Amino acid sequence: MKTAVWTLAALCVFVGAVNAVEKAMKPASGAAQQLPPAQQAAPAQDAEKQAMMQKMKELGSPSEGHKVLEQLAGKWDYEGEWRMSPEAPPESMKGTVNHSLIFGGRFLQQEISGPPMMEGMPGFEGMGLTGYNNMTREYETVWLDNMGTGMMKGKGRFDAASNALKSEGTFSCPMTGETDRWFRDEWKIVDPNHLLLSSYSKAPDGKEFKGMEIRYTRAQ
């Protein structure tokens, strides 16, 4: 009988102790549970990361400015004239060009081929890239061909009033020996099937003159 009483008493003490421990560990009613600092910071960091990724996606995706490039895409036949100085007689040029959108419409790649532009030179080959930079809100161009070892680089904006992509920059000209020869381009969208490129340079006296004009007709 005593054994049963002591056993019951011990069980009561054990149950009471367990209840006391559980009560001590359980937060008071209505009180927020306190998390370690690292766990508290995690939701804020996740939200910041998501916002950063969303901003990166917006800046890195094709935008309204890229729609201009869509109008330039396709296969074209071209003809035109070029000259190195205001008094020089114009030299004729012609050929074909393929404009293709690459990297999801982010850039326009230009591939040109045609007869030699000068006697004794190989057939003309050129390649260019034009893109719209969402961050600077400018169009950026790079051009290279088999008539030199440098790259033409320019920046500009689209003028809605004249429906033309206007840019300017510099290039190394092996014909004049200038390492930073200035140029200014106006690439006009005449209509869906015709483009007009006018390129301007400066004479030794600093006056601007039209150094090249190319007329494009859509072939496909």
Backbone bond lengths (Angstrom), bond angles and torsions (degrees), N, CA, C in turn:
res aa  C-N    CA-C-N  psi(-1)  N-CA   C-N-CA  omega(-1)  CA-C   N-CA-C  phi
1 M - - - 1.462 - - 1.511 110.81 -
2 K 1.327 117.49 -45.15 1.459 121.82 178.60 1.532 109.88 -62.67
3 T 1.338 113.94 -39.26 1.476 117.96 -179.45 1.517 110.59 -60.87
4 A 1.330 117.43 -42.84 1.459 121.94 179.53 1.525 111.03 -63.82
5 V 1.376 114.93 -40.39 1.477 119.11 179.91 1.510 110.68 -64.24
6 W 1.363 115.79 -45.37 1.477 119.08 -179.88 1.542 111.75 -65.62
7 T 1.323 114.28 -36.88 1.472 117.88 178.00 1.520 111.17 -63.72
8 L 1.345 117.41 -43.28 1.458 122.20 179.11 1.519 110.98 -63.99
9 A 1.360 114.58 -40.31 1.471 119.16 179.89 1.525 111.04 -65.19
10 A 1.337 115.88 -41.04 1.467 119.86 179.38 1.518 111.14 -65.13
11 L 1.325 116.80 -39.29 1.464 121.23 178.82 1.523 111.07 -63.58
12 C 1.321 116.64 -41.68 1.463 120.96 178.19 1.526 111.20 -61.81
13 V 1.362 115.04 -42.81 1.470 119.20 178.91 1.519 110.44 -62.28
14 F 1.343 118.03 -41.72 1.473 122.95 -178.64 1.524 111.00 -64.66
15 V 1.356 115.95 -46.01 1.456 120.05 179.51 1.526 111.03 -62.75
16 G 1.319 116.11 -40.28 1.458 120.59 178.35 1.514 111.71 -62.80
17 A 1.328 115.73 -40.40 1.464 119.47 179.38 1.516 111.35 -65.13
18 V 1.331 116.53 -42.03 1.469 120.24 179.33 1.517 110.92 -62.71
19 N 1.341 116.33 -43.22 1.463 120.55 178.91 1.522 111.77 -62.06
20 A 1.337 114.85 -38.58 1.458 119.38 179.90 1.521 111.29 -65.30
21 V 1.348 116.63 -40.80 1.460 120.96 -179.84 1.527 110.36 -65.96
22 E 1.358 116.75 -45.12 1.462 121.12 179.60 1.520 111.14 -61.44
23 K 1.373 116.09 -40.57 1.457 120.11 179.90 1.521 111.08 -65.17
24 A 1.344 115.51 -37.00 1.467 119.56 -179.43 1.517 111.05 -68.99
25 M 1.337 117.27 -34.42 1.458 121.72 -177.65 1.528 111.81 -80.34
26 K 1.330 119.09 -26.90 1.461 123.30 -176.76 1.521 109.57 -80.09
27 P 1.402 118.21 129.53 1.474 119.78 179.17 1.510 110.73 -66.22
28 A 1.321 115.95 153.25 1.455 121.06 -179.70 1.510 109.94 -60.86
29 S 1.325 117.06 152.05 1.453 122.29 -178.55 1.520 110.46 -59.13
30 G 1.380 116.93 128.15 1.466 121.62 178.77 1.509 113.29 85.63
31 A 1.331 119.03 -8.17 1.460 121.32 -178.58 1.527 109.70 -88.37
32 A 1.342 117.98 140.13 1.461 122.05 179.40 1.512 109.90 -76.65
33 Q 1.325 114.11 141.67 1.456 118.89 179.57 1.524 109.28 -76.69
34 Q 1.318 116.68 130.80 1.444 122.46 -178.15 1.530 110.29 -85.86
35 L 1.366 116.37 121.77 1.454 121.21 178.06 1.516 109.49 -97.55
36 P 1.322 117.19 157.08 1.461 120.47 174.99 1.526 109.81 -58.41
37 P 1.348 118.13 151.13 1.473 121.30 -178.41 1.520 113.38 -52.26
38 A 1.344 117.75 -39.69 1.464 120.94 -178.12 1.522 111.35 -62.83
39 Q 1.349 115.73 -39.62 1.460 119.63 -179.66 1.529 111.19 -73.89
40 Q 1.338 116.58 -32.11 1.457 120.15 177.62 1.527 110.98 -65.99
41 A 1.353 117.97 -35.36 1.460 122.59 -176.71 1.519 112.30 -77.69
42 A 1.340 117.14 -22.46 1.464 120.38 -175.11 1.523 113.83 -57.33
43 P 1.346 120.51 -48.73 1.472 119.51 179.74 1.524 113.14 -59.97
44 A 1.330 117.38 -38.08 1.462 120.98 179.75 1.522 110.36 -66.47
45 Q 1.337 116.14 -40.76 1.455 120.26 179.20 1.523 110.97 -65.95
46 D 1.323 117.33 -39.53 1.458 121.24 178.94 1.532 110.71 -63.20
47 A 1.335 117.04 -42.78 1.460 121.18 179.62 1.529 110.82 -64.16
48 E 1.333 116.31 -40.58 1.460 121.02 179.38 1.524 110.57 -65.68
49 K 1.326 116.41 -40.55 1.463 120.99 179.14 1.517 111.01 -64.95
50 Q 1.325 116.63 -42.42 1.461 120.88 179.44 1.530 110.98 -63.78
51 A 1.330 116.63 -40.06 1.460 120.67 178.48 1.527 110.73 -65.16
52 M 1.334 116.33 -39.99 1.459 120.99 179.17 1.524 110.83 -65.53
53 M 1.330 116.77 -42.82 1.460 120.90 179.76 1.532 110.92 -65.20
54 Q 1.331 117.02 -38.07 1.463 121.03 178.73 1.524 110.61 -65.38
55 K 1.342 116.83 -41.11 1.458 121.14 178.94 1.523 110.37 -65.70
56 M 1.329 116.32 -41.34 1.458 121.30 178.75 1.523 110.86 -62.76
57 K 1.335 116.18 -40.10 1.464 120.97 178.94 1.523 111.04 -63.28
58 E 1.331 116.41 -42.42 1.464 120.52 -179.91 1.529 111.53 -64.46
59 L 1.331 116.79 -44.68 1.459 121.02 -177.78 1.523 112.03 -73.14
60 G 1.326 117.12 -25.54 1.460 120.46 -176.40 1.507 115.19 -97.35
61 S 1.325 118.58 3.29 1.462 122.03 -177.92 1.527 110.59 -106.88
62 P 1.339 117.26 153.34 1.468 120.19 176.56 1.527 111.27 -54.42
63 S 1.327 115.80 140.08 1.460 121.57 -176.20 1.522 110.48 -126.35
64 E 1.312 116.04 -167.52 1.463 121.34 -179.90 1.526 111.02 -59.12
65 G 1.334 116.16 -34.83 1.460 120.31 -179.36 1.518 113.61 -64.75
66 H 1.321 117.18 -25.28 1.465 120.78 -178.74 1.529 112.90 -77.06
67 K 1.335 117.14 -13.21 1.463 119.44 -179.85 1.525 111.79 -66.25
68 V 1.335 116.53 -24.40 1.464 120.21 175.86 1.524 109.79 -63.50
69 L 1.323 116.64 -40.20 1.460 120.97 -178.75 1.526 111.28 -64.30
70 E 1.329 116.78 -31.92 1.458 120.71 179.57 1.524 110.97 -61.80
71 Q 1.342 116.77 -33.77 1.465 120.55 -179.27 1.531 112.24 -72.21
72 L 1.326 116.64 -19.35 1.462 121.38 -178.61 1.524 112.49 -92.21
73 A 1.324 117.51 -13.60 1.458 121.54 -176.22 1.526 111.26 -69.64
74 G 1.333 116.05 150.11 1.453 121.68 177.42 1.522 111.73 131.02
75 K 1.312 115.72 -176.51 1.464 122.03 176.82 1.523 109.04 -103.88
76 W 1.343 115.51 134.54 1.453 120.98 -173.83 1.533 111.30 -133.68
77 D 1.327 116.03 150.25 1.461 122.83 165.61 1.519 106.74 -100.75
78 Y 1.320 116.65 142.31 1.458 118.45 -179.99 1.524 110.83 -133.88
79 E 1.320 114.28 155.82 1.453 122.76 172.18 1.521 107.68 -149.41
80 G 1.306 115.84 153.15 1.454 117.95 -179.13 1.504 113.26 -179.08
81 E 1.337 115.59 -167.96 1.463 122.72 -179.28 1.532 109.28 -137.22
82 W 1.324 115.49 154.42 1.458 120.22 176.51 1.532 109.09 -146.87
83 R 1.319 115.95 157.10 1.455 122.24 176.80 1.525 108.61 -156.68
84 M 1.322 115.48 154.19 1.459 120.32 -175.63 1.526 113.01 -93.86
85 S 1.327 117.77 -15.45 1.468 120.85 -179.67 1.519 108.80 -148.71
86 P 1.333 117.83 160.88 1.471 120.92 -177.42 1.519 113.27 -59.69
87 E 1.335 117.67 -33.78 1.467 120.76 -175.79 1.528 112.95 -89.79
88 A 1.329 117.66 -10.28 1.463 120.58 -178.23 1.523 110.95 -73.93
89 P 1.347 117.65 141.00 1.471 119.59 176.75 1.526 109.75 -66.96
90 P 1.328 118.15 143.64 1.462 120.41 -178.68 1.531 112.09 -69.90
91 E 1.326 115.50 143.39 1.458 122.59 175.62 1.528 107.86 -104.46
92 S 1.331 116.15 136.57 1.466 119.58 -178.49 1.526 111.06 -82.63
93 M 1.301 114.74 156.86 1.463 121.38 178.89 1.521 108.86 -151.49
94 K 1.334 115.91 151.72 1.459 120.26 177.20 1.525 108.26 -161.59
95 G 1.322 115.80 165.58 1.452 119.99 179.70 1.512 111.42 164.27
96 T 1.301 115.18 -160.35 1.465 121.62 179.56 1.521 109.40 -127.08
97 V 1.316 115.70 153.89 1.455 120.67 -179.99 1.523 109.58 -142.89
98 N 1.308 114.99 140.80 1.465 121.11 176.96 1.522 108.34 -116.33
99 H 1.316 116.74 119.41 1.463 122.88 177.29 1.523 108.21 -106.03
100 S 1.317 117.40 118.40 1.469 120.57 -179.05 1.523 110.16 -127.97
101 L 1.328 115.44 140.45 1.460 121.10 176.03 1.513 108.97 -82.20
102 I 1.319 117.00 132.67 1.464 121.37 -178.51 1.532 110.27 -126.32
103 F 1.326 114.72 164.00 1.465 121.78 179.11 1.526 112.11 53.20
104 G 1.338 114.35 50.81 1.457 119.29 175.52 1.510 114.55 69.24
105 G 1.334 117.39 27.08 1.456 120.48 179.00 1.515 114.34 87.04
106 R 1.325 117.38 10.54 1.469 120.29 -178.12 1.527 112.36 -78.85
107 F 1.328 117.32 -28.56 1.459 121.37 -176.70 1.528 110.68 -137.78
108 L 1.345 114.95 151.98 1.455 122.16 174.23 1.523 107.80 -106.60
109 Q 1.320 115.73 120.58 1.464 120.94 178.86 1.526 109.42 -99.72
110 Q 1.332 115.98 128.55 1.467 122.11 -178.59 1.522 109.32 -110.56
111 E 1.314 116.42 130.69 1.461 122.06 176.81 1.528 107.93 -129.41
112 I 1.339 116.36 116.94 1.462 122.23 -173.57 1.522 110.52 -119.19
113 S 1.318 115.58 142.31 1.468 120.65 173.53 1.526 108.33 -143.67
114 G 1.341 115.96 145.08 1.450 120.45 -179.18 1.514 111.23 -168.77
115 P 1.327 117.74 178.91 1.469 121.97 177.69 1.526 110.28 -64.59
116 P 1.325 117.84 165.64 1.475 120.86 177.24 1.526 111.23 -55.70
117 M 1.318 116.78 138.54 1.461 120.79 178.48 1.527 111.16 -83.77
118 M 1.360 116.51 -17.92 1.459 121.41 178.55 1.521 108.49 -140.04
119 E 1.326 115.85 150.21 1.464 120.94 179.90 1.523 110.03 -62.29
120 G 1.318 115.64 135.22 1.453 120.47 179.87 1.513 114.25 87.29
121 M 1.340 117.34 -3.01 1.460 121.61 179.34 1.526 109.23 -97.88
122 P 1.338 117.40 156.28 1.466 120.19 175.33 1.519 111.02 -72.51
123 G 1.324 116.67 170.92 1.452 120.15 176.39 1.516 110.89 -55.11
124 F 1.322 116.20 143.01 1.468 120.37 -175.42 1.518 111.46 -74.49
125 E 1.331 115.84 133.58 1.460 122.98 174.93 1.524 108.71 -136.19
126 G 1.320 116.40 136.28 1.456 120.20 179.89 1.517 111.81 -149.10
127 M 1.320 115.08 157.27 1.460 120.28 178.75 1.528 108.82 -144.28
128 G 1.326 115.67 140.09 1.458 119.87 179.45 1.511 111.82 -140.62
129 L 1.308 114.96 161.09 1.462 122.76 175.24 1.522 108.50 -132.02
130 T 1.312 115.53 133.63 1.461 121.06 175.84 1.517 108.39 -131.18
131 G 1.312 116.64 132.23 1.459 120.52 -180.00 1.518 111.21 -143.53
132 Y 1.326 115.36 162.32 1.460 121.39 176.08 1.513 108.49 -107.47
133 N 1.330 116.31 122.55 1.462 122.54 -179.19 1.531 108.57 -90.17
134 N 1.330 116.88 109.22 1.463 120.17 -178.98 1.525 112.86 -61.15
135 M 1.328 117.18 -28.46 1.459 120.35 -175.17 1.523 112.23 -78.43
136 T 1.329 117.18 -40.83 1.463 120.19 179.81 1.525 112.04 -94.27
137 R 1.358 115.90 -11.97 1.471 122.41 -177.10 1.520 111.33 58.37
138 E 1.326 114.89 38.91 1.459 121.65 177.97 1.529 109.49 -129.43
139 Y 1.333 114.39 154.33 1.458 120.43 171.34 1.532 107.32 -88.54
140 E 1.312 116.15 138.62 1.456 121.67 179.83 1.521 108.86 -121.42
141 T 1.333 116.61 136.71 1.457 121.32 -178.14 1.518 111.12 -128.43
142 V 1.324 115.00 146.77 1.469 123.14 173.37 1.524 106.70 -135.94
143 W 1.330 116.65 134.41 1.462 120.37 -179.96 1.531 109.68 -136.51
144 L 1.336 116.56 140.15 1.458 122.07 175.54 1.520 108.71 -147.07
145 D 1.347 116.32 148.35 1.459 120.11 -179.92 1.518 109.98 -150.91
146 N 1.355 115.96 -177.77 1.465 120.50 -175.87 1.525 113.31 -89.68
147 M 1.344 116.05 19.53 1.462 119.60 175.32 1.526 112.07 -106.37
148 G 1.317 116.99 2.72 1.464 120.79 179.23 1.511 110.70 -164.32
149 T 1.333 116.31 175.93 1.462 121.03 -179.70 1.530 112.23 -112.97
150 G 1.312 116.53 0.53 1.463 120.12 178.94 1.521 111.60 -100.41
151 M 1.310 115.80 174.50 1.458 122.41 178.75 1.524 109.83 -118.40
152 M 1.335 115.35 133.14 1.457 120.26 172.39 1.522 108.31 -79.70
153 K 1.307 116.77 132.65 1.462 121.02 -179.32 1.526 109.12 -130.98
154 G 1.327 115.64 130.40 1.452 119.03 -179.31 1.512 112.86 -143.82
155 K 1.325 115.50 164.62 1.461 122.59 177.02 1.524 108.40 -138.62
156 G 1.329 116.09 151.80 1.445 117.91 178.34 1.508 112.91 -175.92
157 R 1.324 115.45 -167.30 1.464 122.36 -177.07 1.526 110.13 -136.29
158 F 1.309 114.66 162.09 1.462 119.63 177.23 1.521 109.12 -93.02
159 D 1.332 115.53 126.34 1.458 122.06 179.33 1.525 108.42 -97.09
160 A 1.327 116.30 105.08 1.467 120.69 -176.75 1.520 111.84 -64.45
161 A 1.331 118.05 -31.12 1.463 121.34 -177.84 1.527 111.53 -63.01
162 S 1.331 116.84 -41.61 1.465 121.19 -179.94 1.527 112.14 -100.39
163 N 1.329 116.37 -1.54 1.467 122.35 -179.22 1.532 110.61 55.55
164 A 1.342 115.23 45.28 1.463 120.02 -175.48 1.526 111.23 -135.16
165 L 1.318 114.67 142.05 1.457 122.19 173.69 1.524 107.16 -88.83
166 K 1.334 116.56 113.98 1.460 121.39 -175.58 1.525 110.24 -110.66
167 S 1.337 115.82 130.72 1.465 119.97 -178.59 1.523 109.36 -147.37
168 E 1.311 115.52 164.16 1.452 121.25 174.60 1.514 109.57 -149.97
169 G 1.332 115.43 157.12 1.470 119.88 -177.77 1.514 110.02 -176.70
170 T 1.315 116.36 -154.50 1.463 121.93 -177.62 1.527 110.34 -139.22
171 F 1.338 114.75 163.33 1.466 120.87 174.41 1.519 108.61 -156.91
172 S 1.328 115.54 162.32 1.459 121.16 177.08 1.521 108.17 -89.35
173 C 1.324 117.55 122.12 1.456 122.03 -175.29 1.532 110.56 -106.47
174 P 1.348 117.98 110.49 1.467 119.61 -179.55 1.531 113.08 -69.55
175 M 1.328 117.54 -16.40 1.463 120.31 -179.37 1.521 112.34 -79.33
176 T 1.340 116.77 -34.30 1.468 120.15 -179.43 1.531 112.40 -104.63
177 G 1.330 116.51 -15.35 1.458 120.26 -178.42 1.522 113.77 84.57
178 E 1.341 117.18 1.81 1.462 121.02 179.55 1.535 110.07 -77.30
179 T 1.313 116.23 132.54 1.467 119.62 178.58 1.523 112.18 -86.81
180 D 1.338 116.84 -18.38 1.467 121.33 179.25 1.525 109.63 -137.04
181 R 1.299 115.78 64.55 1.463 120.09 179.30 1.530 109.36 -76.32
182 W 1.322 116.85 128.96 1.468 122.67 -176.39 1.524 110.71 -78.31
183 F 1.323 116.54 146.66 1.457 121.07 172.41 1.526 109.61 -145.36
184 R 1.308 114.40 156.94 1.465 121.54 174.93 1.522 108.33 -137.46
185 D 1.340 116.47 128.56 1.456 121.38 -177.35 1.525 111.58 -116.52
186 E 1.311 115.74 146.11 1.461 122.89 170.58 1.527 106.83 -129.55
187 W 1.322 116.71 111.67 1.455 122.15 -178.30 1.520 107.36 -107.47
188 K 1.319 115.95 99.82 1.458 122.08 -171.63 1.532 111.23 -95.23
189 I 1.333 115.60 133.88 1.464 121.24 172.88 1.529 106.54 -90.74
190 V 1.327 116.11 98.70 1.464 121.17 -177.15 1.527 109.88 -68.74
191 D 1.318 115.84 -49.81 1.463 123.47 174.99 1.527 106.57 -160.67
192 P 1.336 119.79 178.82 1.466 120.27 -176.70 1.524 114.83 -56.41
193 N 1.335 118.68 -21.11 1.465 121.14 -175.86 1.524 114.59 -114.95
194 H 1.336 117.19 5.28 1.466 119.95 -178.28 1.527 111.22 -141.47
195 L 1.326 115.55 135.16 1.456 123.03 176.29 1.531 108.41 -125.90
196 L 1.307 116.09 155.07 1.464 121.11 178.22 1.522 108.95 -137.90
197 L 1.328 115.70 118.52 1.467 121.29 178.25 1.529 109.10 -107.34
198 S 1.323 116.24 122.47 1.464 122.37 175.38 1.524 107.57 -117.79
199 S 1.340 115.68 125.15 1.459 120.69 -178.09 1.528 109.87 -118.90
200 Y 1.324 116.25 133.48 1.459 121.77 -175.27 1.531 111.00 -117.84
201 S 1.336 115.15 144.38 1.463 122.49 176.24 1.524 108.82 -128.21
202 K 1.316 116.34 -177.91 1.466 120.56 177.78 1.520 109.94 -120.73
203 A 1.326 115.51 135.97 1.460 121.87 176.45 1.533 109.04 -75.37
204 P 1.338 117.62 168.05 1.469 119.85 178.64 1.525 114.50 -54.03
205 D 1.338 116.58 -27.38 1.466 119.02 179.34 1.527 112.45 -83.34
206 G 1.335 116.18 1.47 1.457 120.43 177.16 1.514 115.07 91.08
207 K 1.344 116.70 -4.85 1.458 119.85 -179.51 1.533 110.71 -80.15
208 E 1.307 114.91 142.81 1.457 121.13 -178.20 1.526 110.97 -82.31
209 F 1.337 116.17 142.38 1.462 120.62 175.37 1.524 108.84 -145.13
210 K 1.351 116.08 157.23 1.459 120.28 178.93 1.527 109.12 -79.61
211 G 1.318 115.24 115.07 1.461 120.12 -178.11 1.515 113.16 -92.89
212 M 1.335 117.11 -18.76 1.462 118.66 -178.10 1.516 110.48 -159.53
213 E 1.344 114.51 144.21 1.454 121.00 172.28 1.524 108.09 -137.12
214 I 1.321 116.12 127.95 1.470 121.33 179.72 1.515 108.64 -126.07
215 R 1.330 115.92 131.77 1.455 122.63 179.01 1.528 108.99 -111.40
216 Y 1.322 115.72 124.28 1.460 121.60 -177.17 1.535 109.73 -106.40
217 T 1.328 115.77 138.49 1.460 122.30 173.18 1.526 108.01 -126.01
218 R 1.329 115.89 127.55 1.461 118.78 -176.49 1.517 111.02 -63.31
219 A 1.328 115.09 130.31 1.465 121.00 178.10 1.530 110.46 -100.58
220 Q 1.301 115.18 -25.70 1.482 120.44 -178.79 1.515 110.37 -161.01
